[in-house]
Amino acid sequence: MVRDFEHYSAWRQSVLTALTGYQSWMRAAGLSDGATEQRIARTLARLGDDKLSVAFVAEFSRGKSELINAIFFADYGQRLLPSAAGRTTMCPTELMYDAAYAPSLRLLPIETRAEHLSTSDYREQPEAWTVLPLALDDGAGMHEIFKQVGLTRRVPVEEARRYGLYDEEDPTLAATIDEAGMVEISRWRHAIINFPHPLLKQGLVILDTPGLNAIGTEPELTLNLIPNAHAVLFILAADAGVTRSDIDVWRQHIGAGAGRIVVLNKIDGLWDELRSTSDIDADIARQQEQAAHTLGLETRQVFPVSAQKGLVARITGDAELLARSRLPALEQALFEQLITAKKDIVRQQLQDELQALSSAQLGLLQARSRGIVEQLVELNSLRGKNHNMISHMIRRIDVEKKEFDASLYTLQATRAVFTRLSTELYTCMGMDIVRDDIELVRNDMQHSRFFTGVREAMRQYFARVNANLDAAERKTAEISDMMAVMYRRFASEHGLSLAMPMAFTLQPYRSEIATIEAIYNKQFGTATLITTSRVVLMEKFFDTIASRVRACFKSANQDAEAWLKVIMAPLEAQIRQHKEQLKHRQASIQRIHDATDSLEQKIEAFEASQQELAAQKITLLELAGQVSLAINAQWSALDAAA
């Protein structure tokens, strides 16, 4: 595990080094501008702040916490996370490391569910959390502190209903009401363990979930944490098999796909000293095949393990017991899948950025080279020419310069239209319209306490969100078309070497909204009648939906802003370059006319500049190639480098 993460970190660092070198050279060569710097800065930030998340999902008493202990914390020589019979994790718990915080357990009180804010929103409000510091040299003390994630308290049914944690139609909840009319709920809504574990420090985030019933009642899990996890371990128990609740959660919230692994835990329950090893292995294989068949998977996608025996084996150094626990096979599959999938996503993003960057810089170098060639042709044509011919050439360049200056008025008009369309784009997808839409849904929900009214408010909300994205897409297409016309005009009239402007799409955000809507529909869309408590739960889900949509539009706005800054940059850079070249041509010919410069000296100077530009082009291609090699490096190459 550590090796795999070290390789991944080494890969990121090699890309960072190559990209930083590329950036430094561009600055020195005068090929960088504000738009280019912004794009590289965003790419570097994406590489520098890269997380890998893995979620552990199961019904209670399936051994989630024990499996986390066995895989990640066996080196501490004890159970770090509470693990015992019954429920030891009552709230979603994230294990991560953020150097901005001291080692600690941060706990979000359950009472925050009464507010119109999601867990994600509360991450930006540190004062809302209860913080318990961790003494890293006191394993027993940390173990006691971590027991907080399993604490509960008893509250009146009405309070539980207000939090969306009680449903009259759920017989298991109704059976928990005591004689005083109180029910048991978790003390905390969410927990974050900030712990300087080597893997966590390298960007790993571990999510430990409560029992399966929490998947349906905690919107942050259903809409955010589980869908966005790079790997999900769905844990079954070998002695229980696949239960009905397992099947429901698998189909509704997880499902087969990339990064989904099923763990058949507690195979040690099938170990029997009175039976042969082959008989025991056959029983485990049958359980494995049955689980795979029930969940619609191939047998190899289900991993039988004993987390408890694996943990004991690691702590005691028992290699034979570790092999029998089958834990290493699961670990290998998890980290190969987790890291490879994440690396492929980041790699594609980096390749796209590099292609756009290198194309723009090559275009600028070609424009400079073309200007040098034109000036050399002019200067060579002056050899042996008289004073009148040189005067004629000065007048011709002057006319060309005036024609180019006149065409810039068209560009100014385009800028005005560009500004108007940009404003209209933000009107379609700006944060104000997002906020107003959210408030409208909340008002509709408050005025309609019936399920049909609440569901209609949600339907209209998603319709408005998609309509806003449609309108924004039309505006971006209009901007792209206008800029393409301008690019073609300057290319044909003035010979500028311009590729078509960079395309922009809102499709990733459409897909994210569609995913959110699909999850919501799975949860609430098929029911025809719902209790008051379920209406409250829908409202809690909307808080998280609103937070996700708000974050989605915020990212879309940032990307659109970056695109608007970049789309005109190549054209404006080449216009500046062309103006400078015209100015230099005019001054150069004038000096020759005035006999202040030698014609041959001038030709030699331009030939030297031509050679320098050719060398810069070679260097640019070499540096871009080095970045590309770093992006596409395989583990074997990193091993060789090490």
C-alpha positions in Angstrom: 0.0 0.0 0.0 2.7 2.4 1.0 4.7 1.6 -2.1 1.7 2.1 -4.4 1.0 5.5 -2.8 4.6 6.4 -3.0 4.6 5.6 -6.7 1.5 7.7 -7.2 3.0 10.6 -5.2 6.2 10.2 -7.2 4.2 10.3 -10.4 2.5 13.5 -9.3 5.8 15.1 -8.3 7.5 14.2 -11.6 4.6 15.9 -13.5 4.8 18.9 -11.2 8.5 19.2 -11.8 8.2 18.9 -15.6 5.3 21.3 -15.8 7.1 23.9 -13.5 10.1 23.7 -15.8 7.9 24.2 -18.9 6.3 27.2 -17.2 9.7 28.8 -16.3 11.0 28.4 -19.8 7.9 30.0 -21.3 8.3 33.0 -19.0 11.9 33.4 -20.0 11.1 33.1 -23.7 8.4 35.7 -23.4 5.7 33.2 -24.4 3.6 33.5 -21.3 0.7 35.7 -20.6 -2.0 36.1 -17.9 -4.3 33.4 -19.4 -1.4 30.9 -19.8 -0.3 31.5 -16.2 -3.8 31.0 -14.9 -4.2 27.7 -16.8 -0.9 26.4 -15.5 -1.7 27.6 -11.9 -5.0 25.7 -12.0 -3.3 22.5 -13.3 -0.6 22.7 -10.6 -3.2 23.3 -7.9 -5.2 20.2 -9.1 -2.0 18.1 -8.9 -1.0 19.5 -5.6 -4.4 19.0 -3.9 -5.3 15.5 -5.1 -7.4 13.2 -2.9 -8.1 9.5 -3.2 -11.2 8.4 -1.3 -12.4 4.9 -0.4 -15.7 4.2 1.3 -16.5 1.2 3.5 -20.2 0.5 3.4 -22.1 -2.3 5.3 -24.8 -3.2 7.7 -23.7 -3.0 11.4 -21.7 -5.8 12.8 -20.2 -6.8 9.4 -16.7 -5.7 10.5 -16.2 -2.4 8.6 -14.1 -0.8 11.4 -12.2 -4.0 11.9 -11.3 -4.1 8.2 -10.1 -0.5 8.3 -8.0 -1.3 11.4 -6.5 -4.4 9.6 -5.7 -2.6 6.3 -4.6 0.7 7.6 -3.7 0.7 11.3 -2.3 -2.6 12.2 1.2 -1.0 12.6 -0.1 0.7 15.8 -0.2 -2.7 17.5 -3.8 -2.4 18.6 -7.3 -1.6 17.4 -7.4 2.1 16.8 -11.0 2.4 15.7 -13.6 0.9 18.1 -14.6 -2.6 16.9 -16.9 -4.9 18.8 -20.2 -6.7 18.6 -23.1 -4.4 17.9 -22.9 -0.9 16.5 -19.6 0.9 17.1 -20.0 3.6 14.3 -23.2 5.7 14.6 -22.3 8.6 12.3 -20.4 8.9 9.0 -16.7 9.1 9.9 -13.9 10.4 7.7 -10.3 9.6 8.3 -8.0 12.1 6.6 -5.1 14.4 7.1 -5.1 18.2 6.7 -1.9 19.9 7.9 -3.9 23.1 8.6 -5.5 21.3 11.6 -3.8 19.6 14.6 -4.4 15.9 15.1 -7.9 15.8 16.4 -11.4 14.3 16.3 -13.9 16.8 15.0 -17.6 16.1 15.7 -20.6 17.8 14.2 -23.6 17.7 16.7 -26.7 16.0 15.5 -28.7 19.1 16.3 -27.3 20.7 13.1 -29.8 18.5 11.1 -32.5 20.9 12.2 -30.9 23.7 10.1 -31.0 24.2 6.3 -27.3 23.4 5.9 -25.6 20.2 4.7 -22.5 18.7 6.2 -20.5 20.1 3.4 -21.7 23.6 4.3 -20.6 23.1 7.9 -17.1 22.3 6.8 -16.6 26.0 6.2 -17.9 26.8 9.8 -15.2 25.5 12.2 -17.0 26.9 15.2 -19.9 24.5 14.6 -17.7 21.4 15.4 -16.7 19.9 18.7 -12.9 19.3 18.6 -11.1 16.7 20.7 -7.3 16.8 20.4 -5.4 13.5 19.9 -2.2 12.5 21.7 -0.4 10.5 19.0 1.8 8.8 21.5 -1.1 7.5 23.6 -2.8 4.7 21.6 -5.2 3.7 24.4 -6.2 7.4 24.9 -6.9 7.8 21.1 -9.0 4.6 21.2 -11.1 6.0 24.0 -11.6 9.3 22.1 -12.6 7.4 18.9 -15.4 5.8 20.9 -17.2 9.1 20.5 -18.4 8.1 17.0 -20.5 5.3 18.6 -22.2 7.5 21.2 -26.0 7.9 21.2 -28.6 9.7 23.2 -32.4 9.3 23.6 -34.7 12.0 22.5 -38.5 12.4 22.1 -40.0 11.0 18.8 -40.9 14.5 17.7 -37.2 15.7 17.9 -36.0 12.6 16.0 -38.7 13.3 13.4 -37.5 16.9 13.1 -34.0 15.7 12.3 -35.4 13.3 9.7 -34.3 10.3 11.8 -37.7 8.7 12.6 -40.2 7.2 10.2 -43.5 5.8 11.5 -43.5 3.3 8.6 -40.2 1.7 9.7 -41.1 -1.1 12.1 -37.6 -1.4 13.4 -37.6 2.2 14.5 -41.1 2.0 16.0 -39.9 -1.0 18.1 -37.1 1.2 19.7 -39.6 3.6 21.4 -39.3 3.2 25.2 -41.9 3.6 27.8 -41.2 7.3 28.0 -41.7 7.8 24.3 -38.0 8.3 23.6 -35.9 6.9 20.7 -32.2 6.4 20.4 -30.3 8.5 17.9 -26.6 9.2 17.2 -25.1 12.0 19.3 -23.1 13.2 16.3 -24.0 13.9 12.7 -20.5 13.6 11.2 -17.0 12.9 12.4 -13.6 13.8 10.9 -10.5 12.2 12.3 -7.5 14.3 11.4 -4.6 11.8 11.7 -1.0 12.0 10.3 -1.0 8.4 9.0 1.5 8.0 6.1 -1.2 7.1 3.6 -3.6 9.9 4.8 -0.8 12.4 4.5 -0.4 11.4 0.9 -4.0 12.2 0.1 -6.0 9.1 1.1 -9.4 9.7 2.6 -11.2 6.8 4.3 -15.0 6.9 4.9 -16.5 4.6 7.6 -20.3 4.6 7.3 -22.9 3.6 9.9 -25.3 0.8 9.2 -27.2 0.5 6.0 -30.3 2.3 7.3 -28.1 5.5 7.6 -27.5 5.4 3.9 -31.1 6.3 3.4 -31.3 8.9 6.1 -28.0 10.8 5.8 -28.1 12.8 2.6 -24.3 13.5 2.7 -23.7 9.8 2.3 -26.3 9.2 -0.4 -25.7 12.2 -2.6 -22.0 13.1 -2.0 -19.5 10.9 -0.2 -20.4 7.5 -1.6 -21.1 8.5 -5.2 -17.8 10.5 -5.3 -15.6 7.9 -3.7 -13.0 6.5 -6.0 -13.5 3.0 -4.5 -16.3 1.6 -2.5 -15.9 -1.6 -0.4 -19.3 -3.2 0.2 -18.9 -5.6 3.1 -21.0 -8.7 3.7 -20.7 -11.3 6.4 -19.9 -14.9 5.4 -22.2 -16.2 8.1 -25.2 -14.0 7.0 -24.7 -14.0 3.2 -26.5 -11.3 1.2 -29.6 -10.0 3.0 -32.5 -8.1 1.6 -31.2 -4.8 3.0 -27.8 -5.6 1.4 -29.5 -6.0 -2.0 -31.5 -2.8 -1.7 -28.5 -0.7 -0.8 -26.4 -2.3 -3.5 -29.0 -1.6 -6.2 -30.0 1.9 -5.0 -26.7 3.4 -3.8 -23.7 1.4 -5.0 -24.1 -1.0 -7.9 -21.5 -2.7 -10.1 -19.0 -0.5 -11.8 -15.4 0.8 -11.7 -14.0 1.0 -8.2 -16.8 -1.2 -6.6 -15.4 -4.2 -4.6 -17.5 -6.6 -2.5 -15.9 -8.1 0.6 -17.2 -11.3 2.1 -15.9 -10.8 5.7 -15.7 -13.1 8.7 -14.7 -16.3 6.8 -13.0 -17.4 10.0 -16.6 -18.3 11.2 -16.4 -21.1 8.6 -13.1 -22.4 9.9 -13.5 -25.7 11.7 -10.7 -27.8 13.1 -12.8 -31.0 12.6 -13.1 -30.4 8.8 -10.4 -30.5 6.1 -8.9 -27.3 4.6 -10.3 -28.3 1.2 -13.9 -28.6 2.6 -13.6 -25.2 4.3 -12.2 -23.6 1.1 -15.1 -25.2 -0.9 -17.7 -23.6 1.6 -16.0 -20.2 1.2 -16.0 -20.6 -2.6 -19.8 -21.4 -2.5 -20.5 -18.4 -0.4 -18.4 -16.3 -2.8 -20.2 -17.5 -5.9 -23.6 -17.1 -4.3 -22.8 -13.5 -3.3 -21.5 -12.7 -6.7 -24.6 -14.2 -8.4 -27.0 -12.3 -6.2 -25.3 -9.0 -6.8 -24.8 -9.6 -10.5 -21.0 -9.8 -10.3 -18.2 -12.1 -11.5 -16.9 -14.4 -8.7 -13.5 -12.7 -8.9 -15.1 -9.4 -7.8 -16.0 -10.8 -4.4 -13.1 -11.1 -1.9 -13.5 -13.5 1.0 -11.4 -12.3 4.0 -11.2 -12.4 7.8 -10.5 -8.8 8.9 -10.1 -9.9 12.5 -7.6 -12.6 11.8 -5.8 -10.4 9.4 -5.4 -7.7 12.1 -4.2 -10.3 14.7 -1.8 -11.7 12.1 -0.3 -8.3 11.4 0.0 -7.3 15.1 1.6 -10.7 16.0 3.7 -11.1 12.9 2.0 -14.4 12.0 2.6 -14.8 8.2 0.7 -18.1 8.0 -2.4 -16.6 9.6 -2.2 -13.5 7.4 -2.2 -15.7 4.3 -5.1 -17.6 5.6 -7.1 -14.4 6.3 -6.8 -13.6 2.5 -6.4 -9.9 3.4 -3.4 -9.2 1.1 -5.4 -10.2 -2.0 -8.1 -7.7 -1.2 -5.5 -4.9 -0.5 -3.8 -5.5 -3.8 -7.0 -5.3 -5.7 -8.2 -2.2 -3.8 -5.1 -0.1 -4.3 -4.4 -1.2 -7.9 -8.0 -0.2 -8.8 -8.1 2.9 -6.6 -4.9 4.4 -7.7 -5.1 3.4 -11.4 -8.6 4.8 -11.8 -7.7 8.1 -10.2 -4.4 8.4 -12.1 -6.3 7.8 -15.4 -8.7 10.6 -14.6 -6.0 13.1 -13.7 -3.8 12.0 -16.7 -6.5 12.7 -19.2 -7.2 16.2 -17.7 -3.4 16.9 -17.8 -3.1 15.8 -21.4 -5.9 18.0 -22.5 -4.4 21.0 -20.7 -0.9 20.3 -22.2 -2.3 20.0 -25.7 -4.0 23.4 -25.4 -1.0 25.1 -23.9 1.6 23.8 -26.3 -0.7 24.6 -29.4 -1.1 28.2 -28.2 2.7 28.7 -27.7 3.6 27.0 -31.0 1.2 29.3 -32.7 2.9 32.3 -31.1 6.3 31.1 -32.1 5.2 30.5 -35.7 3.7 34.0 -35.8 7.1 35.4 -34.7 8.9 33.2 -37.2 6.6 34.3 -40.1 7.2 37.9 -39.2 11.0 37.4 -39.4 10.7 35.6 -42.7 8.6 38.4 -44.2 11.2 41.0 -43.0 14.1 39.0 -44.4 12.3 38.7 -47.8 11.8 42.5 -47.8 15.4 43.2 -46.7 16.9 40.8 -49.3 14.8 42.4 -52.0 16.4 45.8 -51.1 19.8 44.6 -52.1 21.0 46.7 -55.1 17.8 48.8 -55.0 17.9 52.6 -55.2 16.6 55.1 -52.8 13.2 55.5 -54.5 12.5 51.7 -54.2 13.1 51.8 -50.5 10.8 54.9 -50.2 8.1 52.9 -52.0 8.5 50.0 -49.6 8.2 52.3 -46.6 4.9 53.6 -48.0 3.6 50.1 -48.6 4.4 49.0 -45.0 2.6 52.2 -43.8 -0.5 51.3 -45.8 -0.4 47.7 -44.4 -0.1 49.1 -40.9 -3.0 51.4 -41.3 -5.2 48.6 -42.8 -4.3 46.4 -39.8 -5.1 49.2 -37.3 -8.4 49.7 -39.1 -9.3 46.0 -38.6 -8.7 46.5 -34.9 -11.9 48.6 -34.7 -13.8 45.4 -35.7 -12.1 43.6 -32.8 -13.1 46.4 -30.4 -16.7 45.9 -31.6 -16.3 42.2 -31.0 -15.0 42.8 -27.5 -18.2 44.8 -26.8 -20.4 42.0 -27.9 -18.1 39.5 -26.1 -18.6 41.5 -22.8 -22.4 41.6 -23.3 -22.6 37.8 -24.0 -20.3 37.1 -21.0 -22.7 39.1 -18.8 -25.7 37.2 -20.2 -23.8 33.9 -19.5 -23.4 34.8 -15.9 -27.1 35.8 -15.7 -28.0 32.2 -16.8 -25.6 30.4 -14.4 -24.6 33.0 -11.8 -24.7 32.3 -8.1 -27.6 34.7 -7.6 -29.9 32.6 -9.7 -28.8 29.5 -7.8 -29.5 31.1 -4.5 -33.0 32.4 -5.7 -33.9 28.9 -7.0 -33.0 27.3 -3.7 -35.1 29.8 -1.7 -38.0 29.3 -4.0 -38.0 25.5 -3.4 -37.7 26.0 0.4 -40.7 28.4 0.3 -42.7 25.9 -1.8 -41.9 23.1 0.6 -43.0 25.2 3.6 -46.3 26.1 2.0 -47.0 22.5 0.9 -46.5 19.9 3.7 -48.0 17.2 1.5 -45.7 14.8 -0.3 -47.1 15.5 -3.8 -46.5 19.2 -3.3 -43.0 18.7 -2.1 -42.2 16.3 -4.9 -43.5 18.8 -7.5 -41.4 21.5 -6.0 -38.3 19.3 -6.5 -39.4 18.4 -10.0 -39.6 22.0 -10.9 -36.3 22.8 -9.2 -34.4 20.3 -11.4 -36.2 21.5 -14.5 -35.1 25.1 -13.7 -31.5 24.0 -13.0 -31.4 22.2 -16.4 -33.0 25.1 -18.2 -30.4 27.4 -16.8 -27.6 25.1 -18.0 -29.3 25.0 -21.4 -29.4 28.8 -21.6 -25.8 29.0 -20.5 -24.8 26.4 -23.1 -26.4 28.4 -25.8 -24.5 31.5 -24.7 -21.2 29.7 -24.7 -21.9 28.4 -28.2 -22.7 31.9 -29.4 -19.4 33.2 -27.9 -17.5 30.3 -29.5 -19.1 31.0 -32.9 -18.4 34.7 -32.8 -14.8 34.1 -31.8 -14.3 31.5 -34.5 -15.4 34.0 -37.1 -13.0 36.6 -35.8 -10.1 34.1 -35.7 -10.8 33.1 -39.3 -11.0 36.8 -40.4 -7.6 37.7 -38.9 -6.0 34.5 -40.2 -7.2 35.2 -43.8 -6.7 38.9 -43.9 -3.5 39.3 -42.1 -1.9 35.8 -42.2 -2.1 35.1 -38.5 -1.4 31.5 -37.6 -4.4 30.8 -35.4 -6.1 27.5 -34.4 -9.8 27.7 -33.7 -10.6 28.9 -30.1 -10.7 26.4 -27.3 -14.1 24.7 -27.0 -16.1 24.9 -23.7 -18.8 22.6 -22.5 -21.0 22.4 -19.5 -21.5 18.6 -20.0 -19.6 17.6 -16.8 -21.9 19.7 -14.8 -25.0 18.4 -16.6 -23.8 14.9 -15.8 -23.3 15.8 -12.1 -26.8 17.3 -11.9 -28.3 14.3 -13.7 -26.5 12.0 -11.1 -27.9 14.0 -8.2 -31.4 13.9 -9.7 -31.2 10.2 -10.3 -30.2 9.5 -6.7 -33.1 11.7 -5.5 -35.5 9.8 -7.8 -34.3 6.5 -6.5 -34.9 7.6 -3.0 -38.3 9.3 -3.3 -39.5 9.3 -6.9 -41.5 6.0 -7.0 -43.5 6.5 -3.8 -47.1 7.6 -4.1 -47.7 8.3 -0.5 -45.3 9.4 2.2 -45.5 10.2 5.9 -44.8 13.5 7.5 -41.4 12.2 8.7 -40.5 11.3 5.2 -41.4 14.8 4.0 -39.0 16.1 6.6 -36.3 13.7 5.3 -36.9 15.0 1.8 -36.3 18.5 3.0 -33.0 17.3 4.6 -32.1 15.7 1.3 -32.8 19.0 -0.4 -30.4 20.8 1.9 -27.6 18.5 0.6 -28.9 18.6 -3.0 -28.8 22.4 -2.8 -25.3 22.3 -1.4 -24.2 20.0 -4.2 -25.9 22.1 -6.9 -24.4 25.3 -5.5 -20.9 23.7 -5.5 -21.5 22.5 -9.1 -22.5 25.9 -10.3 -19.6 27.5 -8.5 -17.2 25.2 -10.3 -18.9 25.9 -13.6 -18.6 29.6 -13.0 -14.9 29.3 -12.3 -14.4 27.2 -15.4 -16.4 29.6 -17.5 -14.5 32.6 -16.1 -11.2 30.9 -16.9 -12.4 30.0 -20.4 -13.6 33.6 -21.1 -10.1 34.9 -20.2 -8.4 32.3 -22.3 -10.6 32.3 -25.5 -9.4 35.7 -26.7 -5.8 35.3 -25.4 -4.3 33.6 -28.5 -5.8 36.1 -30.9 -4.8 39.1 -28.7 -1.3 37.7 -28.3 -0.8 37.4 -32.0 -2.3 40.8 -32.7 0.2 42.3 -30.3 2.9 40.3 -32.0 1.8 41.4 -35.5 1.7 45.0 -34.5 5.2 44.9 -33.1 6.4 43.2 -36.3 4.9 45.9 -38.5 6.4 48.6 -36.3 9.8 46.9 -36.4 9.6 46.5 -40.2 8.7 50.1 -40.7 11.5 51.3 -38.4 14.0 48.9 -40.0 13.3 50.0 -43.5 13.3 53.7 -42.5 16.7 53.3 -40.9 18.1 51.7 -44.0 16.5 54.5 -46.0 18.2 57.1 -43.8 21.5 55.2 -44.1 21.7 54.8 -40.3 21.9 51.1 -40.5 23.7 48.7 -42.8 21.4 46.5 -44.9 23.7 43.5 -44.5 23.9 44.0 -40.7 20.2 44.1 -40.5 19.8 40.9 -42.6 22.3 39.1 -40.3 20.4 40.2 -37.2 17.1 38.9 -38.5 18.8 35.6 -39.6 20.1 35.2 -36.1 16.6 35.9 -34.7 15.3 33.3 -37.1 17.8 30.7 -35.8 16.9 31.6 -32.2 13.1 31.1 -32.9 13.8 27.7 -34.5 15.8 26.7 -31.4 13.0 27.9 -29.1 10.5 25.8 -31.1 12.7 22.8 -30.6 13.0 23.5 -26.9 9.2 24.0 -26.5 8.5 20.7 -28.2 11.1 18.9 -26.0 9.7 20.4 -22.8 6.1 19.5 -23.8 7.4 16.0 -24.6 9.0 15.8 -21.2 5.7 16.8 -19.5 3.8 14.3 -21.6 6.3 11.5 -20.7 5.9 12.4 -17.0 2.1 12.3 -17.4 2.2 8.9 -19.1 4.9 7.3 -16.9 4.2 3.8 -15.7 5.1 2.3 -12.3 8.0 0.5 -14.0 9.6 3.8 -15.0 9.2 5.1 -11.5 10.8 2.0 -10.1 13.8 2.4 -12.5 14.1 6.1 -11.5 14.1 5.1 -7.8 
